[in-house]
């Protein structure tokens, strides 16, 4: 099942992982993101409306190891196409300086594969959209470098 979404002006298509691949990725995501999500979602809440983006990122990224996370991200992107082309073919160049876009694409993959509840990641996406709007008005990011 192929789902598509416009993310920062580009249309991305995500295919579902096979059951075996999905289970392996779900376990890895639980190990990496689970503790951070649990601490953010105390009391049964499913949104981060009263939580700053910095706090969300700190909780989610705080327990990640660089090499482990990079391998996981590449696996998650293995089922993503942009303009009909496999994203993994130009991963290094396309996402260079576009880490916020990379995060949004990864969240889209996670949402489409139902690894966690959609409400949780919709709330995170809203935080990323707020940051994108801030970046576009304050001229920070790769577009602003001479």
Legacy VTK file of the C-alpha trace (Angstrom):
# vtk DataFile Version 3.0
C-alpha trace
ASCII
DATASET POLYDATA
POINTS 146 float
0.000 0.000 0.000
1.630 3.230 -1.162
0.738 6.465 0.645
1.933 9.907 -0.435
2.371 13.242 1.303
3.722 16.661 0.406
6.549 17.474 2.794
8.281 20.822 2.395
7.327 21.098 -1.268
8.262 17.558 -2.344
5.892 14.594 -2.660
7.078 11.523 -0.783
5.608 8.043 -1.210
5.887 5.431 1.519
5.305 1.726 1.113
4.597 -0.558 4.059
7.273 -2.869 5.381
6.750 -6.609 5.276
5.562 -8.102 8.550
9.023 -9.409 9.477
10.762 -6.144 8.578
8.096 -4.175 10.400
8.436 -6.196 13.600
12.218 -5.781 13.606
11.939 -2.022 13.048
9.177 -1.685 15.638
11.386 -3.362 18.265
14.304 -1.060 17.372
12.059 2.015 17.513
10.663 0.936 20.874
14.182 0.592 22.280
15.292 3.959 20.934
12.152 6.110 21.198
10.097 4.249 23.790
11.683 5.660 26.971
11.526 9.227 25.658
7.920 8.868 24.529
6.954 7.322 27.848
8.414 10.249 29.786
6.677 12.755 27.488
3.319 11.008 27.689
2.970 10.667 31.432
-0.622 10.612 32.627
-2.003 9.080 29.431
-1.763 12.183 27.243
-1.365 11.697 23.487
-0.225 15.196 22.533
2.634 17.528 23.381
0.743 20.830 23.193
2.208 22.143 26.441
5.685 20.780 25.717
8.318 22.778 23.853
9.924 21.371 20.718
13.248 21.407 22.561
11.864 19.184 25.292
10.342 16.793 22.746
13.605 16.526 20.813
15.666 16.155 23.994
13.482 13.300 25.251
13.385 11.495 21.894
17.005 11.991 20.837
18.634 11.824 24.265
18.960 8.036 24.329
20.040 7.548 20.733
23.475 6.296 19.735
24.832 7.796 16.511
25.698 4.645 14.577
22.614 2.731 15.680
20.360 5.660 14.781
21.940 6.206 11.363
21.442 2.545 10.441
17.824 2.690 11.629
17.096 5.877 9.668
18.472 4.331 6.477
16.273 1.255 7.032
13.216 3.439 7.584
13.947 5.367 4.368
14.340 2.172 2.331
10.602 2.193 1.485
10.434 5.889 0.558
10.289 7.376 -2.928
10.467 11.007 -4.002
9.498 11.807 -7.563
9.342 8.072 -8.264
12.982 7.602 -7.205
14.203 5.658 -4.198
15.224 8.211 -1.539
18.085 6.022 -0.370
19.866 6.586 -3.721
20.478 10.278 -2.989
20.028 10.238 0.784
23.379 11.875 1.620
23.016 14.789 -0.788
19.282 15.489 -0.638
18.948 15.720 3.132
22.227 17.598 3.650
21.231 20.703 5.595
17.577 19.618 5.540
17.420 17.701 8.792
13.972 19.007 9.643
12.651 17.648 6.332
14.405 14.351 7.081
12.648 14.205 10.463
9.271 14.862 8.840
9.831 12.097 6.275
10.865 9.654 9.002
7.735 10.538 10.995
5.641 9.914 7.877
7.197 6.451 7.521
6.525 5.693 11.188
2.920 6.920 10.922
2.162 4.913 7.785
3.548 1.720 9.266
1.528 2.210 12.484
4.571 1.724 14.726
3.028 4.102 17.286
-0.274 5.947 17.599
-0.890 8.550 14.911
-1.943 11.201 17.449
1.513 11.185 18.996
3.325 11.889 15.752
0.747 14.361 14.514
1.600 16.417 17.590
5.347 16.134 16.843
4.726 17.100 13.204
2.902 20.213 14.394
6.008 21.159 16.398
8.210 20.619 13.313
5.828 22.728 11.190
6.116 25.542 13.740
9.904 25.320 13.483
9.722 25.294 9.659
7.659 28.482 9.707
10.163 30.068 12.068
13.083 29.039 9.840
11.429 30.436 6.715
10.786 33.814 8.349
14.099 34.149 10.188
16.321 33.010 7.308
18.120 30.272 9.214
19.059 27.020 7.546
20.836 26.018 4.342
18.996 28.545 2.157
20.467 31.444 4.127
24.122 30.525 3.713
25.932 32.502 1.023
LINES 1 147
146 0 1 2 3 4 5 6 7 8 9 10 11 12 13 14 15 16 17 18 19 20 21 22 23 24 25 26 27 28 29 30 31 32 33 34 35 36 37 38 39 40 41 42 43 44 45 46 47 48 49 50 51 52 53 54 55 56 57 58 59 60 61 62 63 64 65 66 67 68 69 70 71 72 73 74 75 76 77 78 79 80 81 82 83 84 85 86 87 88 89 90 91 92 93 94 95 96 97 98 99 100 101 102 103 104 105 106 107 108 109 110 111 112 113 114 115 116 117 118 119 120 121 122 123 124 125 126 127 128 129 130 131 132 133 134 135 136 137 138 139 140 141 142 143 144 145
